[in-house]
Amino acid sequence: MKLITWQEFENVELCVGTIISVENFPQARKPAYIINVDFGPDIGIKKSSAQVTDLYRKNDLIGKQIIGVVNFPPKQI
């Protein structure tokens, strides 16, 4: 594990968002969902994956709020 400095951590932007849709992710190596999260008008909707299929059903995640890092560059999942 690479340790980061406090200055590097200060650049991480964490925001609260609401899960608005959840889909199966059959192409994932491990069972996962594709989730779409609404972070509000300034940031918009972001897409990510989550390996939580053994903990949550898709419908149970809709409307839940999560904390996400919103200033990572885009990456194909």
FIPALUM-501622 format. One record per residue: residue number from 1; x, y, z of N, C-alpha, C in turn. Coordinates in pm, whole numbers. Layout:
BEGIN
{NUM, {X, Y, Z}, {X, Y, Z}, {X, Y, Z}}
...
This chain:
BEGIN
{1, {84, -117, 0}, {0, 0, 0}, {89, 124, 0}}
{2, {57, 216, -90}, {132, 341, -97}, {68, 443, -3}}
{3, {145, 500, 85}, {96, 604, 174}, {95, 737, 99}}
{4, {-6, 818, 125}, {-13, 950, 63}, {13, 1057, 170}}
{5, {49, 1173, 124}, {74, 1283, 217}, {-58, 1353, 249}}
{6, {-56, 1433, 355}, {-176, 1509, 390}, {-213, 1604, 276}}
{7, {-113, 1662, 211}, {-138, 1753, 100}, {-209, 1681, -15}}
{8, {-170, 1557, -42}, {-238, 1479, -146}, {-383, 1450, -105}}
{9, {-404, 1417, 22}, {-539, 1388, 71}, {-629, 1511, 60}}
{10, {-574, 1629, 80}, {-654, 1751, 70}, {-711, 1772, -69}}
{11, {-654, 1707, -170}, {-704, 1719, -307}, {-820, 1625, -337}}
{12, {-846, 1529, -250}, {-956, 1434, -271}, {-1087, 1504, -237}}
{13, {-1181, 1503, -331}, {-1310, 1568, -310}, {-1417, 1462, -285}}
{14, {-1465, 1456, -162}, {-1569, 1361, -122}, {-1704, 1431, -122}}
{15, {-1805, 1368, -182}, {-1939, 1426, -185}, {-2042, 1316, -158}}
{16, {-2155, 1358, -105}, {-2266, 1266, -82}, {-2355, 1266, -205}}
{17, {-2393, 1147, -249}, {-2482, 1132, -363}, {-2589, 1029, -336}}
{18, {-2693, 1030, -418}, {-2805, 938, -403}, {-2807, 840, -520}}
{19, {-2814, 713, -490}, {-2821, 609, -595}, {-2956, 620, -664}}
{20, {-2951, 638, -797}, {-3076, 653, -872}, {-3109, 532, -960}}
{21, {-3009, 450, -992}, {-3037, 327, -1066}, {-2927, 225, -1042}}
{22, {-2966, 98, -1052}, {-2873, -14, -1030}, {-2901, -119, -1136}}
{23, {-2795, -165, -1201}, {-2807, -268, -1305}, {-2709, -380, -1275}}
{24, {-2738, -498, -1327}, {-2642, -607, -1318}, {-2520, -573, -1404}}
{25, {-2406, -627, -1367}, {-2280, -603, -1439}, {-2224, -740, -1479}}
{26, {-2283, -805, -1581}, {-2242, -942, -1615}, {-2099, -955, -1666}}
{27, {-2039, -845, -1714}, {-1902, -852, -1766}, {-1797, -846, -1655}}
{28, {-1837, -816, -1534}, {-1742, -805, -1423}, {-1682, -942, -1391}}
{29, {-1556, -941, -1347}, {-1490, -1067, -1310}, {-1553, -1127, -1184}}
{30, {-1589, -1041, -1090}, {-1660, -1085, -969}, {-1799, -1025, -974}}
{31, {-1900, -1091, -917}, {-2036, -1037, -923}, {-2041, -892, -874}}
{32, {-2105, -806, -955}, {-2110, -664, -923}, {-2233, -600, -986}}
{33, {-2263, -480, -939}, {-2367, -395, -997}, {-2302, -274, -1060}}
{34, {-2368, -218, -1161}, {-2336, -85, -1210}, {-2435, 8, -1141}}
{35, {-2383, 111, -1074}, {-2471, 204, -1005}, {-2454, 344, -1065}}
{36, {-2566, 415, -1075}, {-2565, 555, -1116}, {-2601, 637, -995}}
{37, {-2517, 736, -966}, {-2531, 816, -845}, {-2547, 962, -883}}
{38, {-2651, 1026, -828}, {-2676, 1168, -851}, {-2607, 1248, -741}}
{39, {-2506, 1326, -779}, {-2432, 1410, -685}, {-2479, 1555, -689}}
{40, {-2594, 1582, -746}, {-2649, 1717, -747}, {-2615, 1794, -873}}
{41, {-2670, 1917, -883}, {-2656, 1993, -1008}, {-2513, 2035, -1041}}
{42, {-2428, 2055, -943}, {-2292, 2099, -972}, {-2204, 1988, -1030}}
{43, {-2227, 1864, -986}, {-2143, 1751, -1029}, {-2217, 1663, -1129}}
{44, {-2344, 1638, -1106}, {-2424, 1558, -1197}, {-2426, 1411, -1157}}
{45, {-2454, 1327, -1255}, {-2467, 1183, -1234}, {-2337, 1115, -1271}}
{46, {-2288, 1032, -1182}, {-2166, 954, -1205}, {-2200, 806, -1202}}
{47, {-2126, 729, -1280}, {-2147, 584, -1287}, {-2028, 514, -1224}}
{48, {-2055, 407, -1151}, {-1948, 328, -1089}, {-1995, 184, -1079}}
{49, {-1907, 99, -1029}, {-1945, -39, -1004}, {-1930, -68, -856}}
{50, {-2004, -167, -810}, {-1998, -203, -668}, {-2012, -354, -655}}
{51, {-1918, -416, -586}, {-1923, -561, -562}, {-1998, -587, -432}}
{52, {-2128, -560, -434}, {-2211, -575, -314}, {-2331, -666, -339}}
{53, {-2322, -751, -442}, {-2436, -834, -479}, {-2475, -934, -371}}
{54, {-2379, -973, -288}, {-2412, -1068, -181}, {-2466, -997, -57}}
{55, {-2460, -864, -54}, {-2507, -788, 61}, {-2639, -716, 37}}
{56, {-2665, -675, -89}, {-2782, -594, -121}, {-2849, -644, -249}}
{57, {-2981, -631, -251}, {-3055, -650, -376}, {-3060, -515, -447}}
{58, {-3078, -517, -577}, {-3077, -394, -655}, {-3179, -292, -602}}
{59, {-3301, -337, -578}, {-3406, -245, -533}, {-3376, -185, -397}}
{60, {-3301, -256, -314}, {-3268, -204, -181}, {-3169, -87, -187}}
{61, {-3096, -76, -296}, {-2995, 31, -309}, {-3052, 162, -360}}
{62, {-3163, 156, -435}, {-3223, 276, -492}, {-3261, 371, -378}}
{63, {-3218, 496, -390}, {-3250, 598, -291}, {-3151, 607, -176}}
{64, {-3061, 511, -166}, {-2960, 515, -59}, {-2857, 624, -91}}
{65, {-2803, 684, 13}, {-2700, 783, -7}, {-2564, 720, 22}}
{66, {-2467, 762, -59}, {-2330, 711, -45}, {-2233, 830, -48}}
{67, {-2112, 806, -5}, {-2005, 904, -18}, {-1913, 856, -129}}
{68, {-1881, 944, -221}, {-1794, 908, -331}, {-1689, 1013, -357}}
{69, {-1577, 969, -412}, {-1474, 1061, -458}, {-1517, 1107, -597}}
{70, {-1535, 1237, -615}, {-1590, 1287, -741}, {-1487, 1354, -832}}
{71, {-1362, 1360, -790}, {-1263, 1425, -877}, {-1158, 1327, -930}}
{72, {-1192, 1198, -936}, {-1108, 1103, -1009}, {-1131, 1125, -1158}}
{73, {-1031, 1103, -1241}, {-1056, 1113, -1386}, {-1143, 996, -1431}}
{74, {-1217, 1014, -1543}, {-1301, 905, -1593}, {-1217, 780, -1622}}
{75, {-1277, 663, -1596}, {-1211, 536, -1623}, {-1317, 436, -1665}}
{76, {-1290, 360, -1769}, {-1384, 259, -1816}, {-1391, 145, -1716}}
{77, {-1514, 114, -1673}, {-1531, 3, -1577}, {-1575, -123, -1648}}
